[in-house]
Each structure stands twice: as structure tokens, then as C-alpha cells.
Amino acid sequence: MKAIMVVGTTSHAGKSLVATALCRILSRRGWRVAPFKGQNMALNAYVTATGGEIGYAQALQAWAAGVTPEVDMNPILLKPQGDMTSQVIVHGKAQGRINALDYYEKFIDIGWQAIADSLKRLSAEFDLIVCEGAGSPAEINLKHRDLTNMRVAKHLNAPTILVVDIDRGGAFAHVVGTLELLDPDERELIRGVVINKFRGRRSLLDSGITWLEERTGIPVLGVIPWIDEVFPAEDSLSLVDRPSRKGRTDLTIAVIRLPRISNFTDFDPLEAEPTVTVEYVSPKQSLNYPDAVIVPGSKATIPDLLLLKKTGMAEQLQNYVTAGGTIFGICGGFQMLGEMLADPEGVEGQEGRFEGLNLLPVKTIITPHKIARQRLVTSQYPYEGLPVSGYEIHQGRSQFGTSNGVKNLFDDPSLGMVDQEQSVWGTYLHGIFDNGPWRRAWLNRLRHQRGLKALPTGIPNYREQRESLLDRLADVVQSHVNLKPLL
């Protein structure tokens, strides 16, 4: 089967970015391309049309390739829950919770079989597979149980790109050190090095590149400049590097950066709004008075709720609403805004029954069965009749009360509610802000409170902006990377 592998010298070297760009570049050339990551550890997930969960990064790569996301593109998804445990998703379906030791002792053979089966199916459907590794392929203490990097490359006999982040320093040492630690048959597959995140004059790198090529015998395929745009991220570490537009836009929306924050790709459409600043706020920080606050999803809702109480952020949120602020809860955040959360079986790791923030009349019980499905509904607020699409991923079953004059957000009452003043909003629908007219209608309510002119609502959905973003990414990578040695 034809394949290209992308590995990195470190985490956040740019593997996902390069793999995504390759999917778009090769798709433009007429290849039918499938992305692939054998095992992904991430809390940003997407639900496929068949109701299966995969990493959001692989869904993005599928869109870059112009194909529909499938569970075989990410056969194993690990969703960390804290305390060295993760929920294990295999071929889109949750298999339960397992600690790291048991996973590595008992799951490796099962996991590899799932990976091999997915690769076989993809090879029958697509012309080319663009594979992404995880972390580093040269972690010598972990190589014997690494399902994601060079084992996949060797299985496919795939020409492999090694990506290095030069912005953090030590790039040449990272490349040489990684190559030294690879086995000879692994190193043979490395067909080129890509230097990523370069700032400055390209000519300053020439002597270093010449030395590196002479030292390793492997060509440097290109140098990708620093790209000052926000791309959908794989995990929350990338939130640290996000540029701030604070003070330069009309509105500021604060997102509570929960320890186990999940699906924060929900907020990429807000970050793409030129009049909006999205600020991620730690529970230990002062909330101040933003135009709106979002409590996002969490992979361990009750532990994160308890942390909000311990740090005083829960009281800050309650005071913020009392003072007239707008708060929006999504998925786990929606559950936290309710009256009660219970996890009688410890599904998310914290058994018991706990009081919520008491901002919406919702009572939730966490159950082992997970709901994962795409949805298409019609809005009732802030405007009636807008089509809204998204997806659910949650294990909570909620009972909705009718106190405080709450209203249903959509024609399906199970998906969310808003209070009478339209100051407290909650929904189970991930991807809600992807819907352009609905997003603008909600933002216009915030703008009205500030005395600002309303923005036009007749705009396309975020996917069109995402397509333009993917095209720009592909253009940059294509103009700076020589793909001939791979193809």
C-alpha cells in the first residue's frame, strides 16, 4: 500500500500541520488520500457520520484531503481522565477505562491488530495514506510498545519525513539525536528532514543545513516559516502559544481552562471572528469582567467542578452572572451549570453526588453508556428558525427542570436551554459556533449590551473559513518543501 509517514523529533514539532498540508497538496494533485494516526492521545474528538469517535486532528486531515472522516483513520483514541487513567476508544467505540500500566501490559497486541485492520481497509479504499506519528519515535524506554511511529512506517515501508521545531532551539541536536536512536531499518525510511517554525532570514540557516546533510546523509526537504494563524489543536498544551488580541477587538470572551478541558476546537470559529478576543483563563486566575464566559467540555466533569469550587472560580462565575454577565456551558460545562451532578459508578473517576453551580435547572447522572452522534436541529434562541448542526459526545443523562422561565435552545429540548434573561446558556451540542448565522446572532446580543452595531448574520458556516485556512497552509508548505524525494 502506498503511504507517507510524518514523525517529529518532539511533541508539537509540527507533525499534524505537515500531515494536514500533505493531505491537501496531494489531494489537489488528484490522489485519493486518507489520513491516519494509529493511536492518538487527545481530548479533542470528532464524531463521524457512523457515530464513532476519532481525534479531531484526523477529521481535519480528512477534510483537508476532501474525504469524509472515518473511524479507521484513527483506530485507537485515548482520552486521559487523570490519575494515569484513560478512556480507550477502539474503532470509534468506548471500551472502558484503563490505567497506563494495564494498558501497556494487556493492550499492545489488541491495539496493533486494530491498527493493522484499519490500514488494510484504508488501503483498499484510497490511493495513498498519509500517516502521522506521536511524540518522538526515539523514546528508547517506550519503543517496545510504540504503536504509532516507526512500527507503522515499517509495516507500510513508508518513506518518512522527520519534522523538527526550530523555534524552541536545539533543532540540529534534536535531528541528529533522533536519528542516532533509531534502529538501522527505521533510519533507512527517513527520506528527509523538514525544519518548522523558522523566524528570520533563511540564509542564516544555510551553513547549518549543509552540515546536517553532510553529517546524516539525509536531505533537508525544506524550511517552513512561522505561520501566524490559529489552527485546530490536538491538545491543551498548544493553548499556551496562542497569540492574544486583547484590547484590539470589540468583545472579549473568556474560556475557563479546565485541567481536563476537551473539545476546545469548539472555539476556533470564535477565534476566527476579527471582532472577538478569546482568552483562556485558569481557574486560579481572576475572572474580571469579560463580555461572556464559556465553561467548556471536560473529560472528568466532577473533578473539574470540584476544582472550580476549591479555587473560588465557581463563586466568581456565580457573582459574574448575578452582576449581569453572560455565561455559556458546553457539554460538561453545561452539566456544571446545573443543580446536581452524580457519578454513582465512578465512570469519570469521582464517585458520588455533588452540587453544581445552580445556574440552570439541570440534574445529571453520569452513566457508562456514551452518546456519540451527529445532529441537525433548528434553533429557537437567540433567533428562531436557524438550522444548526453539530455533534454530541457525553456520558451524562440530564433531567431538565422548568424553573426560572428557562427556554429550549432548539426544537430538540434534550440539547440545551437558556434562562429567561438570555444570560445563562447551556448545550450538549459540540460545534455550535461553527454555524455562522447562529454564532453571529449570539455575538450580536453581546454587542447590543455594549452598544455596538450588529454584525451581518448572512454569513457562511465556519467550514468555508476552514477550507481557506487549509488552502493557505498547503500553499505555504508546498512553496517551502520539496516533495520529490517522497513521491
C-alpha positions, 0 to 999 in steps of 0.5 A: 500500500502506498503511504507517507509517514510524518514523525517529529523529533518532539511533541508539537514539532509540527507533525499534524500541520505537515500531515494536514498540508500533505493531505491537501497538496496531494489531494489537489494533485488528484490522489485519493488520500486518507489520513491516519494516526494509529493511536492518538492521545487527545481530548479533542474528538470528532464524531463521524457520520457512523457515530464513532469517535476519532481525534479531531486532528484526523477529521481535519486531515480528512477534510483537508484531503476532501474525504469524509472522516472515518473511524479507521483513520484513527483506530485507537483514541485515548482520552486521559481522565487523570490519575494515569487513567484513560478512556480507550476508544477502539474503532470509534467505540468506548471500551472502558477505562484503563490505567497506563500500566494495564494498558501497556501490559494487556493492550499492545497486541489488541491495539496493533491488530486494530491498527493493522485492520484499519490500514488494510481497509484504508488501503483498499479504499484510497490511493495513498495514506498519509500517516502521522506519528506521536511524540518522538519515535526515539523514546528508547524506554517506550519503543517496545510498545510504540504503536504509532511511529516507526512500527507503522512506517515499517509495516507500510515501508513508508518513506518518512519525513522527520519534522523538527521545531526550530523555534524552541532551539536545539533543532540540529541536536534534536535531528541528529539525536533522533536519528542516532536512536533509531534502529538501522531499518527505521533510519533507512525510511527517513527520506528527509528532514523538514525544519518548522517554525523558522523566524528570520532570514533563511540564509542564516540557516544555510551553513547549518543545513549543509552540515546536517546533510553532510553529517546524516546523509539525509536531505533537508526537504525544506524550511517552513516559516512561522505561520501566524494563524490559529489552527485546530489543536490536538491538545491543551498544551498548544493553548499556551502559544496562542497569540492574544488580541486583547484590547484590539477587538470589540468583545472579549470572551473568556474560556475557563481552562479546565485541567481536563478541558476537551473539545476546545476546537469548539472555539476556533470559529470564535477565534476566527471572528476579527471582532472577538478576543478569546482568552483562556483563563485558569481557574486560579486566575481572576475572572474580571469582567469579560463580555461572556464566559464559556465553561467548556467540555471536560473529560472528568466533569466532577473533578473539574467542578470540584476544582472550580469550587476549591479555587473560588472560580465557581463563586466568581462565575456565580457573582459574574452572572448575578452582576449581569454577565453572560455565561455559556456551558458546553457539554460538561460545562453545561452539566456544571451549570446545573443543580446536581451532578452524580457519578454513582459508578465512578465512570469519570473517576469521582464517585458520588453526588455533588452540587453544581453551580445552580445556574440552570435547572439541570440534574445529571447522572453520569452513566457508562453508556456514551452518546456519540452522534451527529445532529441537525436541529433548528434553533429557537434562541437567540433567533428562531428558525436557524438550522444548526448542526453539530455533534454530541459526545457525553456520558451524562443523562440530564433531567431538565427542570422548568424553573426560572422561565428557562427556554429550549435552545432548539426544537430538540429540548434534550440539547440545551436551554437558556434562562429567561434573561438570555444570560445563562446558556447551556448545550450538549451540542459540540460545534455550535459556533461553527454555524455562522448565522447562529454564532453571529446572532449570539455575538450580536446580543453581546454587542447590543449590551455594549452598544455596538452595531450588529454584525451581518448574520448572512454569513457562511458556516465556519467550514468555508473559513476552514477550507481557506485556512487549509488552502493557505497552509498547503500553499505555504508548505508546498512553496517551502518543501520539496516533495520529490524525494517522497513521491 
